[in-house]
Amino acid sequence: MSKLTAKIKHEFMALLPPTIFFFIILHVVALVRALMTKGTGISVPSSASVTIAALVLGKSVLIANLLPFINRFPEKPLIWNVSWKTAMYTLVALFIHYLERLWDYWKAAPGFVAANHKLLAQLNWAQFWAIQILLVMLILNYCVIAELARFIGRDKLRAMFFGPMPAKPAGPAVGASGVD
């Protein structure tokens, strides 16, 4: 396997856990929101937009993990790194989400300032803060699980949740012909 292929596989495997986590959780949030707003005329996000949001959050975690100061408190109790990473991941996710929203307005506006002004003028602030609160709580849950996995090991955490993994069957011994 070439170095490039190994790097791509490593990055993909790093992207998978946060993306799957946010994919499931954001679909649950969308379902709850759809049930709460049924009959009000408020549009709910489609599965495609929720999937894109999960990819954005997964990408946010990857980008934040590249920052040199992200693992700032590895020797302190887990709450330190959980709190710090929650804040950092939230800021990165907020920034990426803002840029994606701004892009939609920028396509129709004559420039950056006009697009930003229109975005801020048309933003539903109550919905914005409700979504931000949910995102912070979801990111917090992800950070708790990720830090536990870092501290006790992924295999041990997986065994704690799903039980011990079956042992791999031993292959034939080298040089054994099976004939006596």
LUMMIGU-435878 format. One record per residue: residue number from 0; residue in three letters; x, y, z of N, C-alpha, C, O, CB in turn. Coordinates in nm, 2 decimals. Atoms other than C-alpha are relative to their C-alpha. Glycine has a CB too. Example, Ala and Ser with C-alpha at 12.3 -4.5 7.8 and 13.67 -1.06 7.14 Angstrom:
# residues 2
   nuba   doke     n.xx     n.yy     n.zz    ca.xx    ca.yy    ca.zz     c.xx     c.yy     c.zz     o.xx     o.yy     o.zz    cb.xx    cb.yy    cb.zz
      0    ALA     0.09    -0.12     0.00     1.23    -0.45     0.78     0.09     0.12     0.00     0.19     0.12     0.07    -0.10     0.00     0.12
      1    SER    -0.09    -0.11     0.00     1.37    -0.11     0.71    -0.08     0.11     0.08    -0.03     0.22     0.09     0.04     0.05    -0.14
# end
This chain:
# residues 180
   nuba   doke     n.xx     n.yy     n.zz    ca.xx    ca.yy    ca.zz     c.xx     c.yy     c.zz     o.xx     o.yy     o.zz    cb.xx    cb.yy    cb.zz
      0    MET     0.09    -0.12     0.00     0.00     0.00     0.00     0.09     0.12     0.00     0.18     0.13     0.08    -0.10     0.00     0.12
      1    SER    -0.09    -0.12     0.01     0.15     0.34    -0.10    -0.03     0.09     0.12    -0.13     0.08     0.19    -0.03     0.07    -0.13
      2    LYS     0.02    -0.09    -0.11     0.19     0.62     0.15    -0.12     0.08    -0.02    -0.19     0.11     0.08     0.12     0.09     0.01
      3    LEU     0.12    -0.08     0.03    -0.08     0.82    -0.02    -0.13    -0.07     0.04    -0.22    -0.02     0.10     0.00     0.05    -0.14
      4    THR     0.12     0.08    -0.03    -0.33     0.54     0.00    -0.01    -0.03     0.15    -0.13    -0.02     0.20     0.02    -0.14    -0.07
      5    ALA     0.01     0.02    -0.14    -0.24     0.47     0.36    -0.05     0.13     0.07    -0.13     0.12     0.17     0.14    -0.04     0.06
      6    LYS     0.05    -0.13    -0.06    -0.29     0.84     0.44    -0.15     0.02    -0.02    -0.22     0.07     0.07     0.08     0.12    -0.06
      7    ILE     0.15    -0.01     0.03    -0.63     0.85     0.27    -0.08    -0.09     0.08    -0.18    -0.05     0.14    -0.02    -0.02    -0.15
      8    LYS     0.08     0.09    -0.08    -0.74     0.54     0.45     0.00     0.05     0.15    -0.10     0.04     0.21     0.07    -0.14    -0.01
      9    HIS    -0.01    -0.05    -0.13    -0.62     0.68     0.78    -0.10     0.12     0.02    -0.17     0.12     0.12     0.14     0.05     0.04
     10    GLU     0.09    -0.11    -0.01    -0.81     1.01     0.72    -0.14    -0.04    -0.01    -0.23     0.01     0.07     0.04     0.11    -0.11
     11    PHE     0.14     0.05     0.01    -1.12     0.83     0.61    -0.05    -0.07     0.13    -0.16    -0.05     0.18    -0.01    -0.10    -0.12
     12    MET     0.03     0.07    -0.12    -1.11     0.61     0.92    -0.02     0.09     0.12    -0.10     0.07     0.21     0.10    -0.11     0.03
     13    ALA     0.02    -0.11    -0.10    -1.07     0.92     1.14    -0.13     0.07    -0.02    -0.18     0.12     0.08     0.12     0.09     0.00
     14    LEU     0.12    -0.07     0.03    -1.36     1.08     0.97    -0.13    -0.08     0.03    -0.23    -0.02     0.06    -0.01     0.05    -0.15
     15    LEU     0.11     0.09    -0.02    -1.59     0.78     1.01    -0.07     0.01     0.14    -0.19     0.04     0.14     0.04    -0.14    -0.02
     16    PRO     0.07     0.00    -0.13    -1.67     0.78     1.39    -0.08     0.13     0.02    -0.20     0.12     0.06     0.10    -0.02     0.11
     17    PRO     0.08    -0.12    -0.02    -1.77     1.15     1.42    -0.11     0.02    -0.10    -0.22     0.06    -0.06     0.09     0.12     0.01
     18    THR     0.10    -0.02     0.10    -1.96     1.15     1.10    -0.12    -0.10     0.02    -0.23    -0.06     0.01     0.06    -0.03    -0.14
     19    ILE     0.11     0.10    -0.03    -2.16     0.83     1.19    -0.08     0.05     0.12    -0.20     0.04     0.12     0.06    -0.14     0.02
     20    PHE     0.07    -0.05    -0.13    -2.23     0.97     1.54    -0.09     0.11    -0.04    -0.21     0.11     0.00     0.11     0.05     0.10
     21    PHE     0.09    -0.11     0.03    -2.36     1.30     1.40    -0.11    -0.03    -0.10    -0.21     0.03    -0.10     0.09     0.12    -0.05
     22    PHE     0.10     0.05     0.10    -2.54     1.13     1.11    -0.13    -0.05     0.08    -0.24    -0.02     0.05     0.06    -0.10    -0.09
     23    ILE     0.11     0.06    -0.08    -2.75     0.93     1.36    -0.07     0.11     0.09    -0.19     0.12     0.09     0.05    -0.12     0.09
     24    ILE     0.06    -0.10    -0.10    -2.80     1.21     1.62    -0.07     0.11    -0.07    -0.18     0.15    -0.03     0.11     0.06     0.08
     25    LEU     0.07    -0.11     0.07    -2.89     1.48     1.37    -0.13    -0.05    -0.07    -0.22     0.03    -0.09     0.10     0.06    -0.11
     26    HIS     0.13     0.05     0.06    -3.15     1.25     1.20    -0.10    -0.01     0.12    -0.22     0.02     0.09     0.03    -0.14    -0.06
     27    VAL     0.09     0.01    -0.11    -3.30     1.20     1.55    -0.05     0.14     0.03    -0.17     0.16     0.05     0.07    -0.05     0.13
     28    VAL     0.04    -0.14    -0.02    -3.30     1.58     1.60    -0.10     0.05    -0.11    -0.20     0.12    -0.08     0.12     0.10     0.00
     29    ALA     0.09    -0.04     0.11    -3.46     1.63     1.25    -0.14    -0.06     0.02    -0.24     0.00    -0.01     0.06    -0.04    -0.13
     30    LEU     0.13     0.07    -0.03    -3.73     1.37     1.34    -0.08     0.07     0.11    -0.20     0.09     0.10     0.03    -0.14     0.03
     31    VAL     0.07    -0.07    -0.11    -3.81     1.54     1.67    -0.05     0.14    -0.05    -0.16     0.18    -0.01     0.10     0.02     0.12
     32    ARG     0.04    -0.13     0.05    -3.82     1.88     1.50    -0.12    -0.01    -0.09    -0.21     0.07    -0.09     0.11     0.07    -0.07
     33    ALA     0.11     0.03     0.09    -4.05     1.74     1.23    -0.13    -0.03     0.08    -0.24     0.02     0.04     0.03    -0.11    -0.10
     34    LEU     0.12     0.03    -0.08    -4.29     1.60     1.49    -0.05     0.12     0.08    -0.17     0.14     0.10     0.04    -0.11     0.10
     35    MET     0.04    -0.12    -0.07    -4.28     1.93     1.69    -0.06     0.10    -0.09    -0.15     0.18    -0.04     0.12     0.05     0.07
     36    THR     0.05    -0.11     0.09    -4.35     2.15     1.39    -0.11    -0.05    -0.10    -0.15     0.03    -0.19     0.12     0.06    -0.07
     37    LYS     0.10     0.05     0.10    -4.60     1.93     1.21    -0.13     0.09     0.01    -0.18     0.12     0.11    -0.04    -0.15     0.04
     38    GLY     0.12    -0.08     0.01    -4.89     2.14     1.09     0.02     0.15     0.02    -0.07     0.23     0.01    -0.10    -0.05     0.10
     39    THR    -0.02    -0.14    -0.02    -4.72     2.47     1.15     0.05     0.07    -0.13     0.05     0.20    -0.13     0.11     0.02     0.11
     40    GLY    -0.05    -0.06     0.12    -4.59     2.53     0.80     0.15     0.02     0.00     0.20     0.07    -0.10    -0.07     0.12    -0.03
     41    ILE    -0.14    -0.02     0.00    -4.23     2.54     0.91     0.07    -0.12    -0.07     0.03    -0.24    -0.05     0.05     0.01     0.15
     42    SER    -0.07     0.10     0.07    -4.00     2.35     0.68     0.10    -0.07     0.08     0.17    -0.01     0.17     0.06     0.05    -0.13
     43    VAL    -0.10     0.08    -0.08    -3.79     2.07     0.82     0.11    -0.04    -0.10     0.09    -0.06    -0.22    -0.06    -0.12     0.07
     44    PRO    -0.11     0.04     0.09    -3.45     1.97     0.68    -0.02    -0.14    -0.05    -0.08    -0.23     0.01     0.13     0.00     0.08
     45    SER     0.01     0.13     0.06    -3.44     1.68     0.44     0.11    -0.09     0.05     0.21    -0.04     0.12     0.01     0.01    -0.15
     46    SER    -0.11     0.10    -0.04    -3.23     1.37     0.50     0.13     0.04    -0.06     0.23     0.02     0.00    -0.05    -0.14    -0.04
     47    ALA    -0.13    -0.04     0.07    -2.98     1.50     0.24     0.07     0.11     0.08     0.19     0.11     0.09    -0.03     0.04    -0.14
     48    SER    -0.06    -0.12    -0.07    -2.93     1.83     0.43     0.05    -0.05     0.14     0.16     0.01     0.18    -0.10     0.11     0.02
     49    VAL    -0.05     0.05    -0.13    -2.89     1.64     0.76     0.12    -0.08    -0.02     0.22    -0.07     0.06    -0.11    -0.09     0.07
     50    THR    -0.12     0.07     0.03    -2.64     1.41     0.60     0.12     0.09    -0.03     0.23     0.07     0.01    -0.02    -0.09    -0.13
     51    ILE    -0.10    -0.10     0.02    -2.45     1.71     0.48     0.05     0.06     0.13     0.17     0.09     0.15    -0.05     0.11    -0.10
     52    ALA    -0.03    -0.06    -0.13    -2.46     1.86     0.83     0.09    -0.10     0.07     0.19    -0.06     0.14    -0.12     0.03     0.08
     53    ALA    -0.08     0.10    -0.07    -2.32     1.53     0.97     0.14     0.00    -0.06     0.24    -0.01     0.01    -0.06    -0.14    -0.02
     54    LEU    -0.13    -0.01     0.06    -2.04     1.55     0.71     0.08     0.12     0.04     0.20     0.12     0.06    -0.01    -0.01    -0.15
     55    VAL    -0.06    -0.13    -0.05    -1.97     1.91     0.81     0.05    -0.02     0.14     0.17     0.03     0.17    -0.10     0.12    -0.01
     56    LEU    -0.04     0.01    -0.14    -1.95     1.82     1.18     0.12    -0.10     0.00     0.21    -0.08     0.08    -0.11    -0.05     0.08
     57    GLY    -0.11     0.09     0.00    -1.73     1.52     1.10     0.13     0.06    -0.05     0.24     0.04     0.00    -0.03    -0.12    -0.09
     58    LYS    -0.12    -0.07     0.05    -1.50     1.74     0.89     0.05     0.10     0.10     0.17     0.13     0.11    -0.05     0.07    -0.13
     59    SER    -0.04    -0.10    -0.10    -1.50     2.00     1.17     0.08    -0.07     0.11     0.18    -0.01     0.15    -0.13     0.06     0.07
     60    VAL    -0.08     0.07    -0.09    -1.37     1.74     1.41     0.14    -0.03    -0.05     0.24    -0.01     0.01    -0.07    -0.13     0.04
     61    LEU    -0.13     0.03     0.06    -1.10     1.64     1.17     0.09     0.13    -0.01     0.21     0.12     0.02    -0.02    -0.06    -0.14
     62    ILE    -0.07    -0.13     0.01    -1.00     2.01     1.11     0.05     0.04     0.14     0.17     0.08     0.15    -0.09     0.10    -0.06
     63    ALA    -0.04    -0.04    -0.14    -1.00     2.08     1.48     0.11    -0.09     0.05     0.20    -0.04     0.12    -0.12     0.00     0.09
     64    ASN    -0.11     0.09    -0.05    -0.78     1.77     1.55     0.13     0.04    -0.06     0.24     0.00    -0.01    -0.04    -0.14    -0.04
     65    LEU    -0.12    -0.04     0.06    -0.52     1.92     1.32     0.07     0.12     0.07     0.19     0.14     0.05    -0.02     0.04    -0.15
     66    LEU    -0.05    -0.11    -0.07    -0.48     2.22     1.54     0.10    -0.04     0.11     0.07    -0.14     0.18    -0.12     0.09     0.06
     67    PRO    -0.10     0.05    -0.09    -0.17     2.19     1.75    -0.04     0.01     0.15     0.02    -0.06     0.23     0.13     0.08    -0.02
     68    PHE     0.04    -0.02    -0.14    -0.34     2.30     2.07    -0.13    -0.07     0.04    -0.18    -0.05     0.15    -0.02     0.15     0.03
     69    ILE     0.12     0.07    -0.03    -0.64     2.07     2.06     0.00    -0.09     0.11    -0.09    -0.10     0.19    -0.05    -0.07    -0.13
     70    ASN    -0.02     0.09    -0.11    -0.51     1.81     2.30     0.08     0.07     0.11     0.19     0.02     0.14     0.06    -0.14    -0.05
     71    ARG    -0.07    -0.09    -0.09    -0.42     2.07     2.55     0.02    -0.06     0.14     0.12    -0.02     0.21    -0.07     0.13     0.02
     72    PHE     0.00     0.05    -0.14    -0.48     1.88     2.88     0.00    -0.15     0.01    -0.08    -0.21     0.08    -0.12     0.06     0.08
     73    PRO     0.00     0.14     0.00    -0.38     1.52     2.83     0.03    -0.07     0.13    -0.01    -0.18     0.16     0.10    -0.06    -0.10
     74    GLU    -0.04     0.06    -0.13    -0.25     1.47     3.18    -0.10     0.03     0.11    -0.08    -0.02     0.22     0.14     0.05     0.04
     75    LYS     0.10    -0.04    -0.10    -0.54     1.63     3.37    -0.12    -0.09    -0.01    -0.13    -0.17    -0.10    -0.04     0.15    -0.02
     76    PRO     0.13     0.08     0.01    -0.88     1.47     3.45    -0.07     0.03    -0.13    -0.06     0.13    -0.19    -0.09     0.04     0.12
     77    LEU     0.07     0.00     0.13    -1.09     1.40     3.14    -0.09     0.12    -0.02    -0.10     0.17    -0.14    -0.08    -0.12    -0.02
     78    ILE     0.09    -0.11     0.02    -1.33     1.69     3.20     0.07     0.12    -0.06     0.01     0.20    -0.13    -0.06     0.04     0.14
     79    TRP    -0.08    -0.12     0.05    -1.05     1.94     3.11     0.00    -0.02    -0.16    -0.03     0.08    -0.23     0.14     0.00     0.05
     80    ASN     0.00     0.02     0.14    -1.00     1.79     2.76    -0.14     0.00    -0.06    -0.16     0.05    -0.17     0.08    -0.13    -0.04
     81    VAL     0.14     0.01     0.05    -1.37     1.72     2.71    -0.05     0.15    -0.01    -0.11     0.18    -0.12    -0.09    -0.08     0.10
     82    SER     0.05    -0.14     0.01    -1.46     2.09     2.79     0.08     0.08    -0.11     0.01     0.15    -0.19     0.02     0.07     0.14
     83    TRP    -0.08    -0.08     0.10    -1.17     2.23     2.58    -0.04    -0.05    -0.14    -0.06     0.04    -0.23     0.15    -0.03     0.03
     84    LYS     0.03     0.05     0.13    -1.24     2.00     2.28    -0.14     0.04    -0.04    -0.17     0.07    -0.16     0.02    -0.15    -0.01
     85    THR     0.13    -0.04     0.03    -1.61     2.07     2.30    -0.01     0.15    -0.04    -0.07     0.18    -0.14    -0.10    -0.01     0.13
     86    ALA    -0.01    -0.15     0.05    -1.54     2.45     2.28     0.06     0.01    -0.13     0.01     0.09    -0.22     0.07     0.08     0.11
     87    MET    -0.07    -0.02     0.13    -1.30     2.41     2.00    -0.08    -0.06    -0.12    -0.09     0.00    -0.22     0.14    -0.07     0.01
     88    TYR     0.08     0.06     0.11    -1.51     2.17     1.79    -0.13     0.08    -0.03    -0.17     0.10    -0.14    -0.04    -0.15     0.04
     89    THR     0.11    -0.08     0.02    -1.81     2.39     1.85     0.03     0.13    -0.08    -0.04     0.17    -0.17    -0.06     0.05     0.13
     90    LEU    -0.04    -0.12     0.08    -1.62     2.70     1.72     0.03    -0.04    -0.14    -0.01     0.04    -0.23     0.12     0.06     0.07
     91    VAL    -0.03     0.04     0.14    -1.50     2.51     1.41    -0.13    -0.03    -0.07    -0.15     0.01    -0.18     0.10    -0.12     0.00
     92    ALA     0.13     0.04     0.06    -1.85     2.37     1.34    -0.08     0.13    -0.03    -0.14     0.14    -0.13    -0.08    -0.09     0.09
     93    LEU     0.07    -0.13     0.02    -2.00     2.72     1.39     0.05     0.08    -0.12    -0.02     0.13    -0.20     0.00     0.08     0.13
     94    PHE    -0.07    -0.08     0.11    -1.75     2.88     1.15    -0.03    -0.07    -0.13    -0.07     0.00    -0.23     0.15     0.00     0.03
     95    ILE     0.03     0.07     0.13    -1.80     2.61     0.88    -0.15     0.02    -0.03    -0.18     0.04    -0.15     0.04    -0.15     0.01
     96    HIS     0.14    -0.02     0.02    -2.18     2.63     0.92    -0.03     0.14    -0.05    -0.11     0.16    -0.14    -0.08    -0.03     0.13
     97    TYR     0.02    -0.14     0.04    -2.17     3.01     0.89     0.05     0.02    -0.14    -0.02     0.08    -0.22     0.08     0.09     0.10
     98    LEU    -0.05    -0.01     0.13    -1.96     2.99     0.58    -0.09    -0.06    -0.10    -0.11    -0.01    -0.21     0.14    -0.06    -0.01
     99    GLU     0.09     0.07     0.09    -2.19     2.74     0.42    -0.13     0.08    -0.02    -0.18     0.09    -0.13    -0.04    -0.14     0.05
    100    ARG     0.12    -0.09     0.01    -2.50     2.96     0.50     0.03     0.13    -0.08    -0.04     0.17    -0.17    -0.05     0.04     0.14
    101    LEU    -0.04    -0.12     0.07    -2.31     3.27     0.38     0.01    -0.02    -0.15    -0.03     0.06    -0.23     0.13     0.05     0.05
    102    TRP    -0.02     0.03     0.14    -2.23     3.10     0.05    -0.13     0.00    -0.07    -0.14     0.05    -0.19     0.06    -0.14    -0.02
    103    ASP     0.13     0.00     0.06    -2.60     3.05    -0.02    -0.05     0.15    -0.03    -0.10     0.18    -0.14    -0.10    -0.07     0.09
    104    TYR     0.04    -0.14     0.02    -2.66     3.43     0.02     0.09     0.07    -0.09     0.05     0.16    -0.17     0.00     0.07     0.14
    105    TRP    -0.10    -0.07     0.08    -2.34     3.53    -0.15    -0.03    -0.02    -0.15     0.00     0.06    -0.23     0.14    -0.05     0.04
    106    LYS     0.03     0.03     0.14    -2.45     3.36    -0.48    -0.10     0.10    -0.05    -0.10     0.13    -0.17    -0.06    -0.14    -0.01
    107    ALA     0.10    -0.09     0.04    -2.75     3.60    -0.49     0.04     0.15     0.02    -0.02     0.24    -0.04    -0.13    -0.03     0.06
    108    ALA    -0.03    -0.13    -0.04    -2.59     3.91    -0.33     0.12     0.05    -0.09     0.19    -0.02    -0.14     0.04     0.01     0.15
    109    PRO    -0.11    -0.06     0.08    -2.35     4.16    -0.51     0.14    -0.02     0.06     0.24     0.00    -0.01    -0.03     0.14    -0.02
    110    GLY    -0.14     0.01    -0.07    -2.07     4.10    -0.25    -0.01    -0.06     0.14    -0.12    -0.09     0.18     0.06     0.14     0.01
    111    PHE    -0.01     0.06    -0.13    -1.96     3.96     0.08    -0.07     0.08     0.11    -0.15     0.02     0.18     0.15    -0.01     0.04
    112    VAL     0.06    -0.08    -0.10    -2.08     4.25     0.29    -0.15     0.00    -0.01    -0.23    -0.02     0.09     0.05     0.15     0.00
    113    ALA     0.15     0.00     0.03    -2.43     4.25     0.13    -0.05    -0.14     0.04    -0.16    -0.15     0.10    -0.03     0.03    -0.15
    114    ALA     0.04     0.14    -0.03    -2.45     3.87     0.17    -0.01    -0.02     0.15    -0.10    -0.08     0.20     0.09    -0.11    -0.07
    115    ASN     0.00     0.01    -0.14    -2.35     3.89     0.53    -0.11     0.07     0.07    -0.17     0.03     0.16     0.14     0.05     0.06
    116    HIS     0.11    -0.09    -0.05    -2.60     4.17     0.60    -0.13    -0.07    -0.01    -0.21    -0.08     0.08     0.00     0.14    -0.06
    117    LYS     0.13     0.07     0.03    -2.88     3.97     0.44    -0.02    -0.12     0.09    -0.12    -0.15     0.14    -0.01    -0.04    -0.15
    118    LEU     0.00     0.12    -0.09    -2.79     3.65     0.63    -0.04     0.04     0.14    -0.12    -0.02     0.20     0.14    -0.07    -0.01
    119    LEU     0.03    -0.04    -0.14    -2.79     3.83     0.96    -0.14     0.06     0.02    -0.20     0.04     0.12     0.11     0.11     0.05
    120    ALA     0.13    -0.06     0.00    -3.11     4.02     0.88    -0.11    -0.11     0.00    -0.22    -0.09     0.06    -0.02     0.10    -0.11
    121    GLN     0.10     0.10     0.02    -3.30     3.71     0.78     0.01    -0.12     0.10    -0.07    -0.22     0.09     0.00    -0.05    -0.14
    122    LEU    -0.02     0.12    -0.09    -3.17     3.47     1.05    -0.11     0.00     0.11    -0.14     0.10     0.17     0.14     0.01     0.06
    123    ASN     0.10     0.02    -0.11    -3.43     3.33     1.29     0.08    -0.03     0.12     0.13    -0.14     0.14    -0.10    -0.12    -0.04
    124    TRP    -0.09     0.01    -0.11    -3.24     3.39     1.61    -0.04    -0.11     0.11     0.04    -0.17     0.16     0.01     0.13     0.07
    125    ALA     0.05     0.10    -0.09    -3.46     3.17     1.83     0.04    -0.14    -0.05     0.09    -0.23     0.03    -0.15     0.01     0.03
    126    GLN    -0.04     0.13     0.06    -3.41     2.87     1.60     0.15    -0.01     0.00     0.20    -0.12     0.03    -0.06    -0.01    -0.14
    127    PHE    -0.14     0.01     0.01    -3.04     2.95     1.56     0.05    -0.04     0.14     0.14    -0.13     0.15     0.06     0.14    -0.04
    128    TRP    -0.05     0.04    -0.13    -2.98     2.94     1.94    -0.05    -0.13     0.05     0.03    -0.20     0.12    -0.04     0.11     0.10
    129    ALA     0.04     0.14    -0.04    -3.19     2.63     1.99     0.09    -0.11    -0.07     0.13    -0.20    -0.01    -0.15    -0.02    -0.05
    130    ILE    -0.08     0.10     0.07    -2.99     2.45     1.72     0.14     0.00     0.06     0.21    -0.10     0.07     0.01     0.03    -0.15
    131    GLN    -0.14    -0.01    -0.06    -2.66     2.58     1.88     0.00    -0.08     0.13     0.10    -0.14     0.16     0.04     0.15     0.01
    132    ILE     0.00     0.07    -0.13    -2.76     2.45     2.22     0.00    -0.15    -0.02     0.07    -0.23     0.04    -0.13     0.04     0.08
    133    LEU     0.00     0.15     0.03    -2.84     2.10     2.07     0.14    -0.04    -0.05     0.19    -0.14    -0.01    -0.11    -0.03    -0.11
    134    LEU    -0.14     0.03     0.06    -2.51     2.11     1.87     0.10    -0.01     0.11     0.18    -0.10     0.12     0.04     0.10    -0.10
    135    VAL    -0.10     0.00    -0.11    -2.31     2.19     2.19    -0.02    -0.13     0.08     0.08    -0.19     0.12    -0.02     0.13     0.09
    136    MET     0.03     0.12    -0.08    -2.48     1.91     2.38     0.05    -0.13    -0.08     0.10    -0.22    -0.02    -0.15    -0.01     0.04
    137    LEU    -0.04     0.12     0.08    -2.42     1.66     2.09     0.15    -0.01    -0.01     0.21    -0.12     0.00    -0.06     0.01    -0.14
    138    ILE    -0.14     0.00     0.01    -2.06     1.77     2.05     0.06    -0.04     0.14     0.16    -0.11     0.14     0.05     0.14    -0.04
    139    LEU    -0.05     0.03    -0.14    -2.01     1.74     2.43    -0.01    -0.16     0.02     0.08    -0.22     0.07    -0.09     0.06     0.11
    140    ASN     0.01     0.14    -0.01    -2.14     1.38     2.41     0.10    -0.07    -0.08     0.16    -0.17    -0.04    -0.14    -0.05    -0.04
    141    TYR    -0.10     0.06     0.08    -1.91     1.30     2.13     0.14     0.01     0.06     0.21    -0.09     0.07     0.01     0.07    -0.14
    142    CYS    -0.13    -0.02    -0.07    -1.61     1.45     2.32     0.02    -0.10     0.12     0.13    -0.15     0.14     0.01     0.14     0.04
    143    VAL    -0.01     0.09    -0.12    -1.69     1.24     2.63     0.03    -0.14    -0.05     0.12    -0.20     0.01    -0.14     0.00     0.08
    144    ILE    -0.03     0.13     0.05    -1.70     0.92     2.43     0.14    -0.01    -0.06     0.21    -0.11    -0.04    -0.10    -0.04    -0.11
    145    ALA    -0.13     0.00     0.06    -1.39     1.01     2.23     0.12     0.00     0.10     0.22    -0.07     0.09     0.02     0.12    -0.10
    146    GLU    -0.10    -0.01    -0.10    -1.19     1.10     2.54     0.01    -0.13     0.08     0.11    -0.17     0.12    -0.03     0.12     0.09
    147    LEU     0.00     0.13    -0.06    -1.30     0.78     2.71     0.07    -0.10    -0.08     0.15    -0.18    -0.03    -0.14    -0.05     0.03
    148    ALA    -0.07     0.09     0.09    -1.18     0.59     2.41     0.15     0.02     0.00     0.23    -0.07     0.00    -0.06     0.01    -0.14
    149    ARG    -0.14    -0.03    -0.01    -0.85     0.77     2.42     0.06    -0.05     0.13     0.18    -0.09     0.13     0.02     0.15    -0.02
    150    PHE    -0.06     0.03    -0.13    -0.80     0.71     2.79     0.00    -0.15     0.03     0.11    -0.20     0.07    -0.09     0.07     0.10
    151    ILE     0.00     0.15    -0.03    -0.91     0.34     2.82     0.03    -0.09    -0.12     0.05    -0.21    -0.10    -0.13    -0.03     0.06
    152    GLY    -0.03     0.07     0.12    -0.85     0.24     2.46    -0.13    -0.04    -0.07    -0.23    -0.07    -0.01     0.08    -0.13     0.03
    153    ARG     0.12     0.02     0.08    -1.09     0.19     2.17    -0.05    -0.15     0.02    -0.17    -0.17     0.02     0.03     0.03    -0.15
    154    ASP     0.04     0.14    -0.01    -1.09    -0.19     2.20    -0.07    -0.03     0.13    -0.17    -0.10     0.13     0.13    -0.09    -0.02
    155    LYS     0.07     0.02    -0.13    -1.17    -0.19     2.57    -0.13     0.07     0.01    -0.23     0.01     0.06     0.09     0.05     0.11
    156    LEU     0.13    -0.07     0.00    -1.45     0.07     2.52    -0.10    -0.08    -0.08    -0.21    -0.09    -0.05     0.02     0.14    -0.05
    157    ARG     0.09     0.08     0.09    -1.59    -0.14     2.23    -0.04    -0.12     0.08    -0.16    -0.16     0.07     0.08    -0.03    -0.13
    158    ALA     0.04     0.12    -0.07    -1.58    -0.45     2.45    -0.10     0.03     0.12    -0.18    -0.05     0.15     0.13    -0.07     0.06
    159    MET     0.09    -0.04    -0.11    -1.75    -0.26     2.74    -0.14     0.02    -0.06    -0.24    -0.01     0.01     0.05     0.13     0.06
    160    PHE     0.13    -0.03     0.06    -2.04    -0.16     2.50    -0.06    -0.12    -0.06    -0.18    -0.15    -0.05     0.01     0.11    -0.10
    161    PHE     0.05     0.11     0.08    -2.07    -0.47     2.28     0.04    -0.13     0.04     0.00    -0.23    -0.02     0.04     0.02    -0.14
    162    GLY    -0.04     0.13    -0.05    -1.91    -0.74     2.48     0.14    -0.03    -0.07     0.18     0.03    -0.16    -0.10    -0.11    -0.03
    163    PRO    -0.13     0.04     0.06    -1.58    -0.91     2.40    -0.01    -0.05    -0.14    -0.11    -0.11    -0.18     0.07    -0.11     0.09
    164    MET     0.00     0.04     0.14    -1.50    -0.96     2.04     0.04    -0.15    -0.01     0.13    -0.19     0.07     0.09     0.09    -0.09
    165    PRO    -0.04     0.14     0.01    -1.48    -1.32     1.93     0.15    -0.01    -0.05     0.20     0.07    -0.13    -0.09    -0.08    -0.11
    166    ALA    -0.14     0.02     0.04    -1.12    -1.45     1.90     0.01    -0.05    -0.14    -0.08    -0.12    -0.19     0.06    -0.11     0.10
    167    LYS    -0.03     0.04     0.13    -0.98    -1.49     1.56     0.04    -0.15     0.00     0.13    -0.18     0.08     0.10     0.09    -0.08
    168    PRO    -0.04     0.14     0.00    -0.95    -1.86     1.47     0.15    -0.01    -0.05     0.19     0.06    -0.14    -0.09    -0.09    -0.10
    169    ALA    -0.14     0.02     0.03    -0.59    -1.98     1.45     0.01    -0.07    -0.13    -0.06    -0.17    -0.15     0.08    -0.07     0.11
    170    GLY    -0.02     0.07     0.12    -0.47    -2.07     1.11     0.09    -0.12     0.01     0.13    -0.15     0.13     0.07     0.10    -0.11
    171    PRO    -0.09     0.12    -0.01    -0.27    -2.39     1.03     0.14     0.04     0.03     0.19     0.15     0.00    -0.01    -0.08    -0.13
    172    ALA    -0.14    -0.02    -0.04     0.07    -2.41     1.18     0.09     0.00    -0.12     0.07    -0.08    -0.22     0.05    -0.10     0.11
    173    VAL    -0.10     0.00     0.11     0.36    -2.33     0.95     0.07    -0.13    -0.01     0.12    -0.18     0.09     0.10     0.12     0.01
    174    GLY    -0.07     0.12     0.02     0.51    -2.64     0.81    -0.08    -0.13     0.03    -0.04    -0.24     0.01     0.12     0.00     0.08
    175    ALA     0.08     0.11    -0.03     0.22    -2.86     0.92    -0.07    -0.05    -0.12    -0.13     0.03    -0.19    -0.10     0.03     0.11
    176    SER     0.06     0.05     0.12     0.11    -3.09     0.65    -0.13    -0.07     0.02    -0.21    -0.10    -0.07     0.09    -0.10    -0.07
    177    GLY     0.13     0.07    -0.03    -0.18    -3.25     0.83     0.01    -0.15    -0.02    -0.09    -0.22     0.00    -0.11     0.06    -0.08
    178    VAL    -0.02     0.14     0.03    -0.04    -3.59     0.74     0.10    -0.06     0.10     0.21     0.00     0.12     0.05    -0.03    -0.14
    179    ASP    -0.09     0.06    -0.10     0.11    -3.82     1.01     0.07    -0.12    -0.06     0.15    -0.18     0.01    -0.08    -0.05     0.11
# end
